[in-house]
């Protein structure tokens, strides 16, 4: 019997702690003011300790000296226009990217040329982990809305991790969470029905947004239904039909990309079915 909600995305989260104090529009402007037009990497001084996402992207319990050292890891910020690519499959790996604003999807090209979505990432989460093993990226990272990332050169992270044990532990946790996420996706694709897959996806998404100070029941989907289907291993028609069924059953209210979860308990029951004794 499954007893927990599958962890689909937290593997990409960098240094997540008490995020409820993060400023909502800074943490996730999907429900706020649009970002300025995209720019290339800007070599400006970034103080992590003064960033509104510091509780998402920094280990806790660092000394003032360690915080100063961590400030020096961020080389620049990059703004990516909606539809723009942060990195591509086959590109040389040099950095990890902490998402400061916006939503991304990671995807790979299937044999028939279609994009297979492998994950969705939001503010406070990390992208680029795929490149660590062979120094080459194995997927594309595409902005689903205007976005901004902090560029973290991996050689600097490795160097600082040898000096700051808390950072080293968190780097290990990031990699461990990615393994947990992949195991969750395998379970989702291998044993869940369409309703269970979509329920798990919605619950996971709203939990991650709530950790950034947003509503526990309302969200704006930055990905299309086709992209959701690609990630969940479902056809577009199945995703649309399942959303309609959830709406007919009074579980959610859907207006285009705006979704309000009316009965969270019903979604949880789909993911963790009760067993009658």
VOZAZA-378415 format. One record per residue: z, y, x of N, C-alpha, C in turn; residue number from 1; residue in three letters. Coordinates in nm, 3 decimals. Example, Ala and Ser with C-alpha at 12.3 -4.5 7.8 and 13.67 -1.06 7.14 Angstrom:
2
((0.780,-0.569,1.319),(0.780,-0.450,1.230),(0.780,-0.330,1.320),1,'Ala') ((0.708,-0.225,1.285),(0.714,-0.106,1.367),(0.787,0.003,1.290),2,'Ser') 
//
This chain:
277
((0.000,-0.119,0.084),(0.000,0.000,0.000),(0.000,0.124,0.087),1,'Unk') ((-0.087,0.222,0.060),(-0.086,0.347,0.133),(0.029,0.431,0.083),2,'Unk') ((0.104,0.489,0.172),(0.222,0.565,0.131),(0.220,0.709,0.179),3,'Unk') ((0.117,0.751,0.250),(0.110,0.888,0.298),(-0.031,0.940,0.283),4,'Unk') ((-0.042,1.073,0.276),(-0.173,1.135,0.269),(-0.239,1.123,0.405),5,'Unk') ((-0.362,1.079,0.407),(-0.433,1.058,0.533),(-0.450,1.191,0.605),6,'Unk') ((-0.420,1.190,0.734),(-0.431,1.308,0.818),(-0.575,1.320,0.868),7,'Unk') ((-0.656,1.398,0.795),(-0.798,1.403,0.825),(-0.833,1.505,0.932),8,'Unk') ((-0.755,1.611,0.945),(-0.800,1.722,1.029),(-0.696,1.770,1.129),9,'Unk') ((-0.572,1.730,1.115),(-0.471,1.789,1.200),(-0.489,1.753,1.346),10,'Unk') ((-0.574,1.656,1.376),(-0.599,1.624,1.515),(-0.659,1.741,1.592),11,'Unk') ((-0.717,1.837,1.521),(-0.779,1.950,1.588),(-0.686,2.069,1.596),12,'Unk') ((-0.561,2.051,1.560),(-0.469,2.163,1.555),(-0.403,2.185,1.690),13,'Unk') ((-0.405,2.308,1.739),(-0.347,2.338,1.869),(-0.211,2.402,1.852),14,'Unk') ((-0.107,2.334,1.899),(0.027,2.389,1.907),(0.078,2.436,1.771),15,'Unk') ((0.064,2.355,1.667),(0.106,2.397,1.534),(0.257,2.387,1.521),16,'Unk') ((0.315,2.496,1.472),(0.459,2.497,1.444),(0.482,2.571,1.314),17,'Unk') ((0.581,2.660,1.309),(0.614,2.732,1.187),(0.512,2.841,1.162),18,'Unk') ((0.411,2.806,1.084),(0.300,2.900,1.066),(0.313,2.986,0.942),19,'Unk') ((0.416,2.965,0.862),(0.426,3.038,0.738),(0.445,3.187,0.758),20,'Unk') ((0.483,3.230,0.879),(0.502,3.371,0.904),(0.374,3.438,0.952),21,'Unk') ((0.268,3.361,0.971),(0.142,3.420,1.018),(0.085,3.510,0.910),22,'Unk') ((0.023,3.620,0.951),(-0.038,3.711,0.856),(-0.158,3.643,0.792),23,'Unk') ((-0.163,3.631,0.657),(-0.268,3.554,0.592),(-0.409,3.598,0.627),24,'Unk') ((-0.437,3.728,0.624),(-0.575,3.769,0.649),(-0.613,3.752,0.795),25,'Unk') ((-0.515,3.754,0.883),(-0.546,3.724,1.022),(-0.571,3.576,1.040),26,'Unk') ((-0.488,3.495,0.972),(-0.496,3.352,0.993),(-0.617,3.290,0.927),27,'Unk') ((-0.657,3.345,0.812),(-0.770,3.282,0.743),(-0.838,3.383,0.653),28,'Unk') ((-0.931,3.462,0.706),(-0.994,3.567,0.628),(-1.098,3.516,0.531),29,'Unk') ((-1.104,3.384,0.506),(-1.192,3.334,0.401),(-1.158,3.400,0.269),30,'Unk') ((-1.030,3.442,0.255),(-0.986,3.505,0.132),(-0.945,3.647,0.169),31,'Unk') ((-1.030,3.720,0.237),(-0.993,3.853,0.280),(-1.114,3.933,0.323),32,'Unk') ((-1.094,4.021,0.419),(-1.198,4.113,0.462),(-1.295,4.042,0.554),33,'Unk') ((-1.427,4.060,0.535),(-1.523,3.994,0.623),(-1.514,4.046,0.766),34,'Unk') ((-1.551,3.960,0.861),(-1.547,3.994,1.002),(-1.668,4.080,1.037),35,'Unk') ((-1.661,4.156,1.147),(-1.773,4.238,1.191),(-1.887,4.147,1.237),36,'Unk') ((-2.001,4.207,1.264),(-2.117,4.129,1.307),(-2.087,4.057,1.437),37,'Unk') ((-2.157,3.944,1.456),(-2.130,3.859,1.572),(-2.163,3.932,1.703),38,'Unk') ((-2.079,3.904,1.803),(-2.100,3.955,1.938),(-2.092,3.840,2.035),39,'Unk') ((-2.143,3.860,2.155),(-2.126,3.762,2.260),(-1.985,3.771,2.315),40,'Unk') ((-1.952,3.683,2.409),(-1.818,3.681,2.467),(-1.784,3.819,2.522),41,'Unk') ((-1.663,3.865,2.492),(-1.620,3.996,2.538),(-1.506,3.978,2.638),42,'Unk') ((-1.522,4.025,2.761),(-1.418,4.009,2.862),(-1.308,4.113,2.844),43,'Unk') ((-1.225,4.098,2.739),(-1.118,4.192,2.715),(-0.985,4.122,2.735),44,'Unk') ((-0.882,4.203,2.758),(-0.749,4.148,2.779),(-0.690,4.106,2.646),45,'Unk') ((-0.650,3.983,2.635),(-0.591,3.930,2.513),(-0.446,3.892,2.542),46,'Unk') ((-0.355,3.942,2.463),(-0.215,3.903,2.479),(-0.179,3.804,2.370),47,'Unk') ((-0.172,3.675,2.405),(-0.138,3.571,2.308),(-0.003,3.600,2.242),48,'Unk') ((0.089,3.656,2.321),(0.224,3.680,2.271),(0.226,3.784,2.160),49,'Unk') ((0.121,3.867,2.152),(0.114,3.971,2.048),(0.021,3.935,1.935),50,'Unk') ((-0.040,3.817,1.940),(-0.138,3.777,1.839),(-0.066,3.728,1.713),51,'Unk') ((-0.125,3.756,1.598),(-0.065,3.712,1.472),(-0.071,3.561,1.454),52,'Unk') ((-0.150,3.492,1.536),(-0.158,3.347,1.528),(-0.077,3.278,1.637),53,'Unk') ((0.014,3.352,1.700),(0.087,3.293,1.813),(0.167,3.171,1.772),54,'Unk') ((0.216,3.168,1.646),(0.294,3.054,1.603),(0.209,2.930,1.581),55,'Unk') ((0.077,2.950,1.569),(-0.014,2.837,1.556),(-0.064,2.790,1.692),56,'Unk') ((-0.079,2.883,1.785),(-0.150,2.852,1.909),(-0.063,2.848,2.034),57,'Unk') ((0.066,2.871,2.022),(0.151,2.871,2.140),(0.266,2.773,2.124),58,'Unk') ((0.305,2.705,2.230),(0.425,2.622,2.224),(0.548,2.709,2.203),59,'Unk') ((0.648,2.654,2.140),(0.774,2.725,2.122),(0.862,2.708,2.244),60,'Unk') ((0.956,2.800,2.260),(1.057,2.784,2.363),(1.013,2.822,2.503),61,'Unk') ((0.904,2.899,2.514),(0.858,2.940,2.646),(0.938,3.060,2.696),62,'Unk') ((0.957,3.067,2.826),(1.022,3.183,2.886),(0.923,3.298,2.891),63,'Unk') ((0.973,3.418,2.922),(0.886,3.535,2.930),(0.781,3.516,3.039),64,'Unk') ((0.819,3.455,3.150),(0.724,3.431,3.259),(0.616,3.333,3.216),65,'Unk') ((0.656,3.226,3.145),(0.558,3.127,3.098),(0.463,3.187,2.995),66,'Unk') ((0.515,3.276,2.910),(0.429,3.343,2.811),(0.325,3.430,2.881),67,'Unk') ((0.369,3.500,2.986),(0.274,3.583,3.063),(0.164,3.496,3.124),68,'Unk') ((0.202,3.379,3.173),(0.103,3.288,3.232),(0.006,3.239,3.125),69,'Unk') ((0.058,3.209,3.007),(-0.027,3.161,2.899),(-0.124,3.269,2.854),70,'Unk') ((-0.077,3.395,2.856),(-0.167,3.506,2.822),(-0.291,3.506,2.910),71,'Unk') ((-0.273,3.464,3.037),(-0.383,3.467,3.132),(-0.485,3.357,3.113),72,'Unk') ((-0.455,3.259,3.027),(-0.548,3.148,3.005),(-0.670,3.193,2.925),73,'Unk') ((-0.649,3.284,2.830),(-0.758,3.326,2.741),(-0.854,3.415,2.820),74,'Unk') ((-0.975,3.369,2.840),(-1.074,3.442,2.919),(-1.140,3.552,2.838),75,'Unk') ((-1.166,3.527,2.711),(-1.238,3.623,2.627),(-1.232,3.577,2.483),76,'Unk') ((-1.282,3.660,2.395),(-1.303,3.621,2.257),(-1.453,3.622,2.229),77,'Unk') ((-1.493,3.534,2.139),(-1.633,3.533,2.095),(-1.638,3.544,1.945),78,'Unk') ((-1.728,3.627,1.896),(-1.753,3.635,1.753),(-1.882,3.559,1.722),79,'Unk') ((-1.874,3.476,1.622),(-1.988,3.391,1.583),(-2.026,3.425,1.440),80,'Unk') ((-2.151,3.460,1.419),(-2.199,3.490,1.285),(-2.207,3.362,1.203),81,'Unk') ((-2.195,3.373,1.073),(-2.210,3.257,0.984),(-2.342,3.186,1.013),82,'Unk') ((-2.332,3.054,1.035),(-2.450,2.975,1.070),(-2.476,2.968,1.218),83,'Unk') ((-2.402,3.048,1.296),(-2.419,3.047,1.440),(-2.352,2.925,1.503),84,'Unk') ((-2.397,2.890,1.623),(-2.348,2.770,1.692),(-2.257,2.811,1.807),85,'Unk') ((-2.136,2.757,1.809),(-2.041,2.784,1.917),(-2.078,2.703,2.041),86,'Unk') ((-2.108,2.576,2.023),(-2.162,2.492,2.130),(-2.246,2.382,2.066),87,'Unk') ((-2.333,2.321,2.149),(-2.425,2.221,2.098),(-2.404,2.086,2.166),88,'Unk') ((-2.447,1.983,2.098),(-2.449,1.848,2.155),(-2.531,1.849,2.284),89,'Unk') ((-2.471,1.795,2.393),(-2.540,1.791,2.521),(-2.511,1.908,2.611),90,'Unk') ((-2.446,2.011,2.558),(-2.412,2.128,2.639),(-2.295,2.097,2.733),91,'Unk') ((-2.298,2.155,2.852),(-2.191,2.133,2.949),(-2.058,2.183,2.895),92,'Unk') ((-1.954,2.102,2.911),(-1.820,2.138,2.865),(-1.749,2.220,2.971),93,'Unk') ((-1.700,2.336,2.930),(-1.622,2.421,3.021),(-1.492,2.469,2.959),94,'Unk') ((-1.491,2.481,2.827),(-1.376,2.545,2.762),(-1.341,2.478,2.630),95,'Unk') ((-1.216,2.495,2.591),(-1.174,2.470,2.454),(-1.176,2.604,2.381),96,'Unk') ((-1.182,2.598,2.248),(-1.191,2.720,2.169),(-1.086,2.718,2.059),97,'Unk') ((-0.996,2.816,2.063),(-0.895,2.830,1.958),(-0.952,2.923,1.852),98,'Unk') ((-0.962,2.873,1.729),(-1.021,2.953,1.621),(-0.920,3.057,1.575),99,'Unk') ((-0.958,3.183,1.587),(-0.870,3.291,1.544),(-0.903,3.334,1.400),100,'Unk') ((-1.031,3.334,1.367),(-1.076,3.376,1.234),(-1.189,3.284,1.192),101,'Unk') ((-1.186,3.240,1.066),(-1.301,3.171,1.011),(-1.290,3.020,1.005),102,'Unk') ((-1.399,2.958,0.963),(-1.411,2.814,0.942),(-1.530,2.762,1.021),103,'Unk') ((-1.515,2.642,1.077),(-1.624,2.574,1.148),(-1.643,2.434,1.092),104,'Unk') ((-1.761,2.379,1.116),(-1.782,2.236,1.098),(-1.833,2.180,1.229),105,'Unk') ((-1.797,2.057,1.258),(-1.857,1.986,1.371),(-1.947,1.879,1.313),106,'Unk') ((-2.062,1.858,1.378),(-2.158,1.763,1.324),(-2.243,1.704,1.436),107,'Unk') ((-2.298,1.587,1.408),(-2.389,1.521,1.501),(-2.517,1.487,1.425),108,'Unk') ((-2.626,1.474,1.497),(-2.755,1.441,1.434),(-2.766,1.289,1.420),109,'Unk') ((-2.795,1.244,1.300),(-2.815,1.101,1.277),(-2.955,1.061,1.322),110,'Unk') ((-2.983,0.932,1.321),(-3.112,0.883,1.370),(-3.229,0.935,1.286),111,'Unk') ((-3.204,0.963,1.159),(-3.313,1.014,1.074),(-3.323,1.166,1.077),112,'Unk') ((-3.244,1.230,1.166),(-3.254,1.375,1.181),(-3.157,1.456,1.098),113,'Unk') ((-3.084,1.391,1.009),(-2.987,1.463,0.927),(-2.860,1.493,1.006),114,'Unk') ((-2.790,1.600,0.967),(-2.662,1.632,1.028),(-2.551,1.552,0.961),115,'Unk') ((-2.472,1.481,1.041),(-2.355,1.409,0.992),(-2.232,1.490,1.027),116,'Unk') ((-2.163,1.540,0.925),(-2.043,1.622,0.948),(-1.929,1.533,0.993),117,'Unk') ((-1.864,1.572,1.103),(-1.753,1.493,1.157),(-1.618,1.560,1.140),118,'Unk') ((-1.616,1.686,1.097),(-1.488,1.753,1.077),(-1.506,1.898,1.035),119,'Unk') ((-1.399,1.953,0.979),(-1.392,2.095,0.943),(-1.269,2.153,1.010),120,'Unk') ((-1.285,2.270,1.073),(-1.175,2.331,1.146),(-1.155,2.475,1.099),121,'Unk') ((-1.029,2.518,1.096),(-0.995,2.652,1.048),(-0.909,2.726,1.151),122,'Unk') ((-0.869,2.848,1.117),(-0.792,2.932,1.208),(-0.666,2.861,1.257),123,'Unk') ((-0.641,2.873,1.388),(-0.525,2.809,1.448),(-0.554,2.670,1.499),124,'Unk') ((-0.676,2.620,1.477),(-0.713,2.488,1.523),(-0.808,2.499,1.641),125,'Unk') ((-0.827,2.387,1.708),(-0.901,2.385,1.833),(-1.031,2.308,1.817),126,'Unk') ((-1.137,2.354,1.879),(-1.262,2.280,1.885),(-1.305,2.267,2.031),127,'Unk') ((-1.379,2.162,2.059),(-1.428,2.140,2.194),(-1.367,2.020,2.263),128,'Unk') ((-1.273,1.951,2.196),(-1.206,1.836,2.257),(-1.304,1.725,2.292),129,'Unk') ((-1.414,1.718,2.219),(-1.512,1.611,2.241),(-1.571,1.613,2.382),130,'Unk') ((-1.569,1.731,2.448),(-1.632,1.743,2.578),(-1.546,1.701,2.696),131,'Unk') ((-1.419,1.673,2.671),(-1.327,1.645,2.782),(-1.365,1.517,2.855),132,'Unk') ((-1.401,1.412,2.783),(-1.417,1.280,2.844),(-1.530,1.274,2.947),133,'Unk') ((-1.646,1.335,2.915),(-1.761,1.326,3.006),(-1.814,1.462,3.051),134,'Unk') ((-1.736,1.568,3.027),(-1.776,1.704,3.063),(-1.903,1.750,2.993),135,'Unk') ((-1.932,1.689,2.879),(-2.048,1.727,2.799),(-2.009,1.719,2.652),136,'Unk') ((-2.047,1.819,2.575),(-2.018,1.816,2.431),(-2.103,1.710,2.362),137,'Unk') ((-2.043,1.644,2.265),(-2.113,1.536,2.194),(-2.141,1.572,2.048),138,'Unk') ((-2.120,1.698,2.011),(-2.147,1.742,1.874),(-2.179,1.890,1.875),139,'Unk') ((-2.227,1.940,1.762),(-2.247,2.083,1.743),(-2.125,2.139,1.669),140,'Unk') ((-2.087,2.263,1.702),(-1.983,2.334,1.626),(-2.049,2.456,1.564),141,'Unk') ((-2.053,2.459,1.430),(-2.127,2.560,1.356),(-2.030,2.639,1.268),142,'Unk') ((-2.042,2.772,1.271),(-1.956,2.859,1.190),(-2.000,2.854,1.043),143,'Unk') ((-1.905,2.827,0.955),(-1.934,2.825,0.811),(-1.917,2.963,0.748),144,'Unk') ((-1.860,3.055,0.824),(-1.848,3.195,0.785),(-1.834,3.275,0.914),145,'Unk') ((-1.844,3.406,0.907),(-1.823,3.487,1.026),(-1.689,3.450,1.089),146,'Unk') ((-1.688,3.426,1.219),(-1.570,3.369,1.284),(-1.547,3.433,1.420),147,'Unk') ((-1.426,3.413,1.470),(-1.391,3.459,1.604),(-1.305,3.353,1.671),148,'Unk') ((-1.333,3.325,1.798),(-1.257,3.225,1.872),(-1.206,3.284,2.002),149,'Unk') ((-1.096,3.230,2.052),(-1.047,3.261,2.185),(-1.099,3.153,2.280),150,'Unk') ((-1.160,3.194,2.389),(-1.217,3.101,2.486),(-1.110,3.063,2.587),151,'Unk') ((-1.083,2.932,2.599),(-0.979,2.879,2.686),(-1.042,2.790,2.792),152,'Unk') ((-1.076,2.843,2.908),(-1.136,2.759,3.013),(-1.047,2.640,3.044),153,'Unk') ((-1.106,2.520,3.042),(-1.024,2.400,3.053),(-0.962,2.385,3.191),154,'Unk') ((-1.028,2.435,3.296),(-0.968,2.425,3.429),(-0.841,2.508,3.438),155,'Unk') ((-0.837,2.621,3.365),(-0.715,2.702,3.363),(-0.604,2.632,3.286),156,'Unk') ((-0.642,2.565,3.176),(-0.543,2.491,3.098),(-0.481,2.381,3.183),157,'Unk') ((-0.565,2.307,3.255),(-0.514,2.199,3.339),(-0.423,2.252,3.448),158,'Unk') ((-0.462,2.363,3.508),(-0.381,2.422,3.616),(-0.246,2.468,3.564),159,'Unk') ((-0.246,2.538,3.449),(-0.122,2.589,3.394),(-0.034,2.476,3.341),160,'Unk') ((-0.096,2.370,3.289),(-0.020,2.258,3.235),(0.064,2.190,3.343),161,'Unk') ((0.017,2.198,3.467),(0.096,2.141,3.577),(0.220,2.224,3.607),162,'Unk') ((0.215,2.353,3.570),(0.328,2.442,3.595),(0.422,2.453,3.476),163,'Unk') ((0.367,2.444,3.356),(0.445,2.462,3.233),(0.447,2.329,3.158),164,'Unk') ((0.559,2.261,3.166),(0.567,2.127,3.107),(0.547,2.128,2.956),165,'Unk') ((0.593,2.236,2.889),(0.576,2.244,2.743),(0.429,2.246,2.706),166,'Unk') ((0.348,2.314,2.785),(0.204,2.318,2.759),(0.142,2.181,2.781),167,'Unk') ((0.183,2.112,2.885),(0.130,1.979,2.911),(0.161,1.884,2.795),168,'Unk') ((0.284,1.890,2.743),(0.320,1.804,2.630),(0.234,1.834,2.509),169,'Unk') ((0.206,1.962,2.485),(0.127,1.997,2.367),(-0.019,1.959,2.383),170,'Unk') ((-0.071,1.965,2.504),(-0.207,1.918,2.527),(-0.216,1.769,2.495),171,'Unk') ((-0.114,1.693,2.537),(-0.110,1.551,2.505),(-0.102,1.528,2.354),172,'Unk') ((-0.024,1.613,2.284),(-0.012,1.599,2.139),(-0.144,1.627,2.070),173,'Unk') ((-0.217,1.725,2.120),(-0.348,1.757,2.063),(-0.438,1.634,2.067),174,'Unk') ((-0.443,1.570,2.183),(-0.528,1.453,2.199),(-0.480,1.337,2.113),175,'Unk') ((-0.349,1.321,2.103),(-0.294,1.215,2.019),(-0.328,1.238,1.873),176,'Unk') ((-0.317,1.362,1.828),(-0.350,1.393,1.688),(-0.497,1.366,1.658),177,'Unk') ((-0.583,1.386,1.756),(-0.724,1.358,1.735),(-0.746,1.208,1.710),178,'Unk') ((-0.672,1.125,1.781),(-0.680,0.980,1.759),(-0.632,0.946,1.618),179,'Unk') ((-0.521,1.007,1.577),(-0.467,0.984,1.442),(-0.569,1.028,1.338),180,'Unk') ((-0.633,1.144,1.360),(-0.732,1.193,1.265),(-0.848,1.094,1.251),181,'Unk') ((-0.898,1.045,1.364),(-1.011,0.953,1.359),(-0.974,0.823,1.288),182,'Unk') ((-0.851,0.776,1.308),(-0.805,0.657,1.237),(-0.801,0.682,1.087),183,'Unk') ((-0.757,0.803,1.049),(-0.753,0.837,0.908),(-0.891,0.841,0.845),184,'Unk') ((-0.987,0.896,0.918),(-1.124,0.901,0.867),(-1.180,0.760,0.851),185,'Unk') ((-1.151,0.673,0.946),(-1.198,0.534,0.936),(-1.142,0.466,0.812),186,'Unk') ((-1.013,0.489,0.782),(-0.952,0.432,0.662),(-1.017,0.488,0.538),187,'Unk') ((-1.040,0.620,0.540),(-1.098,0.686,0.423),(-1.238,0.632,0.393),188,'Unk') ((-1.319,0.618,0.497),(-1.456,0.573,0.477),(-1.464,0.423,0.451),189,'Unk') ((-1.367,0.349,0.501),(-1.376,0.204,0.492),(-1.316,0.143,0.368),190,'Unk') ((-1.218,0.211,0.307),(-1.147,0.142,0.199),(-1.125,0.225,0.074),191,'Unk') ((-1.163,0.353,0.073),(-1.135,0.438,-0.042),(-1.255,0.455,-0.133),192,'Unk') ((-1.227,0.461,-0.262),(-1.330,0.494,-0.360),(-1.360,0.644,-0.353),193,'Unk') ((-1.466,0.688,-0.420),(-1.508,0.828,-0.416),(-1.396,0.922,-0.462),194,'Unk') ((-1.328,0.887,-0.572),(-1.220,0.973,-0.623),(-1.107,0.985,-0.523),195,'Unk') ((-1.074,0.876,-0.458),(-0.967,0.878,-0.358),(-1.005,0.962,-0.238),196,'Unk') ((-1.130,0.951,-0.195),(-1.176,1.029,-0.079),(-1.168,1.179,-0.107),197,'Unk') ((-1.220,1.221,-0.222),(-1.220,1.364,-0.254),(-1.078,1.415,-0.276),198,'Unk') ((-0.993,1.333,-0.338),(-0.853,1.373,-0.358),(-0.782,1.393,-0.225),199,'Unk') ((-0.802,1.301,-0.132),(-0.741,1.312,0.001),(-0.792,1.436,0.073),200,'Unk') ((-0.921,1.463,0.059),(-0.980,1.580,0.124),(-0.920,1.709,0.071),201,'Unk') ((-0.910,1.722,-0.061),(-0.856,1.845,-0.121),(-0.709,1.864,-0.086),202,'Unk') ((-0.631,1.757,-0.090),(-0.489,1.767,-0.056),(-0.470,1.810,0.089),203,'Unk') ((-0.548,1.751,0.177),(-0.537,1.785,0.319),(-0.576,1.930,0.343),204,'Unk') ((-0.682,1.974,0.279),(-0.731,2.110,0.299),(-0.630,2.212,0.250),205,'Unk') ((-0.574,2.191,0.133),(-0.480,2.288,0.077),(-0.348,2.287,0.155),206,'Unk') ((-0.309,2.172,0.209),(-0.189,2.166,0.292),(-0.207,2.249,0.418),207,'Unk') ((-0.322,2.239,0.480),(-0.349,2.314,0.603),(-0.353,2.464,0.575),208,'Unk') ((-0.412,2.504,0.462),(-0.414,2.645,0.425),(-0.273,2.696,0.394),209,'Unk') ((-0.195,2.613,0.327),(-0.057,2.653,0.293),(0.026,2.674,0.419),210,'Unk') ((0.001,2.595,0.523),(0.072,2.612,0.650),(0.039,2.746,0.714),211,'Unk') ((-0.068,2.811,0.666),(-0.107,2.942,0.717),(-0.070,3.053,0.621),212,'Unk') ((0.015,3.022,0.524),(0.067,3.124,0.433),(-0.009,3.142,0.305),213,'Unk') ((-0.100,3.048,0.271),(-0.179,3.062,0.151),(-0.126,2.973,0.039),214,'Unk') ((-0.185,2.987,-0.077),(-0.142,2.917,-0.197),(-0.146,2.765,-0.178),215,'Unk') ((-0.054,2.697,-0.244),(-0.051,2.551,-0.243),(-0.148,2.492,-0.344),216,'Unk') ((-0.208,2.577,-0.426),(-0.290,2.522,-0.535),(-0.430,2.582,-0.546),217,'Unk') ((-0.457,2.693,-0.478),(-0.587,2.756,-0.491),(-0.654,2.770,-0.355),218,'Unk') ((-0.785,2.748,-0.353),(-0.860,2.760,-0.228),(-1.005,2.794,-0.257),219,'Unk') ((-1.070,2.848,-0.154),(-1.213,2.876,-0.159),(-1.280,2.783,-0.059),220,'Unk') ((-1.371,2.701,-0.108),(-1.440,2.606,-0.021),(-1.547,2.678,0.059),221,'Unk') ((-1.536,2.676,0.192),(-1.635,2.739,0.277),(-1.749,2.644,0.311),222,'Unk') ((-1.731,2.518,0.279),(-1.837,2.419,0.302),(-1.906,2.388,0.169),223,'Unk') ((-2.032,2.347,0.175),(-2.105,2.310,0.055),(-2.063,2.170,0.009),224,'Unk') ((-2.099,2.137,-0.112),(-2.071,2.002,-0.160),(-2.148,1.897,-0.081),225,'Unk') ((-2.266,1.936,-0.036),(-2.345,1.844,0.047),(-2.273,1.816,0.179),226,'Unk') ((-2.211,1.920,0.238),(-2.136,1.902,0.363),(-2.010,1.820,0.340),227,'Unk') ((-1.945,1.841,0.226),(-1.829,1.758,0.191),(-1.872,1.613,0.180),228,'Unk') ((-1.984,1.589,0.113),(-2.034,1.453,0.098),(-2.067,1.390,0.231),229,'Unk') ((-2.128,1.466,0.320),(-2.161,1.414,0.452),(-2.035,1.370,0.525),230,'Unk') ((-1.930,1.450,0.516),(-1.805,1.417,0.584),(-1.737,1.295,0.521),231,'Unk') ((-1.741,1.288,0.388),(-1.670,1.182,0.318),(-1.754,1.056,0.300),232,'Unk') ((-1.879,1.057,0.345),(-1.965,0.941,0.327),(-2.009,0.921,0.184),233,'Unk') ((-2.031,1.032,0.113),(-2.071,1.028,-0.028),(-2.199,1.108,-0.048),234,'Unk') ((-2.277,1.068,-0.149),(-2.396,1.145,-0.183),(-2.356,1.273,-0.255),235,'Unk') ((-2.444,1.374,-0.248),(-2.418,1.501,-0.314),(-2.388,1.482,-0.462),236,'Unk') ((-2.467,1.396,-0.527),(-2.447,1.373,-0.670),(-2.309,1.314,-0.698),237,'Unk') ((-2.261,1.228,-0.609),(-2.130,1.166,-0.628),(-2.019,1.270,-0.614),238,'Unk') ((-2.034,1.360,-0.516),(-1.934,1.466,-0.498),(-1.928,1.555,-0.622),239,'Unk') ((-2.046,1.597,-0.670),(-2.051,1.684,-0.788),(-1.993,1.613,-0.911),240,'Unk') ((-2.028,1.486,-0.927),(-1.979,1.410,-1.041),(-1.827,1.393,-1.035),241,'Unk') ((-1.774,1.372,-0.914),(-1.630,1.353,-0.900),(-1.554,1.483,-0.926),242,'Unk') ((-1.608,1.595,-0.879),(-1.547,1.725,-0.911),(-1.545,1.745,-1.063),243,'Unk') ((-1.656,1.711,-1.129),(-1.663,1.726,-1.275),(-1.561,1.638,-1.345),244,'Unk') ((-1.543,1.517,-1.297),(-1.444,1.426,-1.357),(-1.303,1.481,-1.339),245,'Unk') ((-1.274,1.532,-1.219),(-1.142,1.592,-1.196),(-1.120,1.708,-1.292),246,'Unk') ((-1.223,1.788,-1.316),(-1.211,1.902,-1.406),(-1.192,1.853,-1.550),247,'Unk') ((-1.270,1.753,-1.592),(-1.257,1.699,-1.728),(-1.119,1.639,-1.752),248,'Unk') ((-1.060,1.581,-1.646),(-0.927,1.519,-1.658),(-0.814,1.620,-1.645),249,'Unk') ((-0.848,1.747,-1.625),(-0.745,1.850,-1.614),(-0.673,1.850,-1.480),250,'Unk') ((-0.733,1.788,-1.379),(-0.669,1.780,-1.248),(-0.698,1.906,-1.167),251,'Unk') ((-0.821,1.957,-1.177),(-0.858,2.080,-1.106),(-0.938,2.169,-1.200),252,'Unk') ((-0.945,2.296,-1.165),(-1.037,2.390,-1.227),(-1.134,2.436,-1.119),253,'Unk') ((-1.263,2.430,-1.149),(-1.365,2.460,-1.049),(-1.457,2.569,-1.101),254,'Unk') ((-1.474,2.673,-1.023),(-1.572,2.778,-1.052),(-1.649,2.804,-0.924),255,'Unk') ((-1.765,2.741,-0.915),(-1.847,2.745,-0.793),(-1.763,2.694,-0.675),256,'Unk') ((-1.732,2.781,-0.577),(-1.656,2.735,-0.461),(-1.505,2.760,-0.474),257,'Unk') ((-1.464,2.823,-0.581),(-1.322,2.844,-0.605),(-1.263,2.722,-0.675),258,'Unk') ((-1.158,2.668,-0.619),(-1.094,2.549,-0.675),(-0.945,2.577,-0.695),259,'Unk') ((-0.896,2.547,-0.814),(-0.753,2.555,-0.840),(-0.702,2.416,-0.876),260,'Unk') ((-0.605,2.369,-0.799),(-0.548,2.237,-0.826),(-0.440,2.253,-0.932),261,'Unk') ((-0.464,2.192,-1.048),(-0.372,2.204,-1.161),(-0.265,2.095,-1.155),262,'Unk') ((-0.305,1.975,-1.115),(-0.211,1.861,-1.112),(-0.215,1.795,-0.975),263,'Unk') ((-0.133,1.849,-0.887),(-0.126,1.793,-0.752),(-0.079,1.649,-0.756),264,'Unk') ((0.011,1.620,-0.850),(0.066,1.484,-0.860),(-0.043,1.382,-0.891),265,'Unk') ((-0.142,1.424,-0.971),(-0.250,1.332,-1.005),(-0.337,1.302,-0.883),266,'Unk') ((-0.361,1.403,-0.800),(-0.436,1.379,-0.677),(-0.358,1.287,-0.584),267,'Unk') ((-0.228,1.310,-0.574),(-0.145,1.224,-0.488),(-0.143,1.081,-0.539),268,'Unk') ((-0.141,1.064,-0.668),(-0.141,0.929,-0.725),(-0.272,0.856,-0.695),269,'Unk') ((-0.382,0.932,-0.688),(-0.510,0.869,-0.653),(-0.508,0.819,-0.510),270,'Unk') ((-0.449,0.900,-0.418),(-0.446,0.863,-0.278),(-0.341,0.756,-0.251),271,'Unk') ((-0.227,0.768,-0.317),(-0.117,0.673,-0.300),(-0.084,0.608,-0.434),272,'Unk') ((-0.166,0.516,-0.480),(-0.145,0.455,-0.612),(-0.009,0.388,-0.622),273,'Unk') ((0.056,0.410,-0.737),(0.186,0.349,-0.759),(0.170,0.200,-0.788),274,'Unk') ((0.262,0.124,-0.736),(0.260,-0.021,-0.754),(0.363,-0.061,-0.858),275,'Unk') ((0.319,-0.135,-0.957),(0.410,-0.182,-1.062),(0.476,-0.312,-1.017),276,'Unk') ((0.606,-0.318,-1.030),(0.679,-0.440,-0.992),(0.710,-0.523,-1.115),277,'Unk') 
//
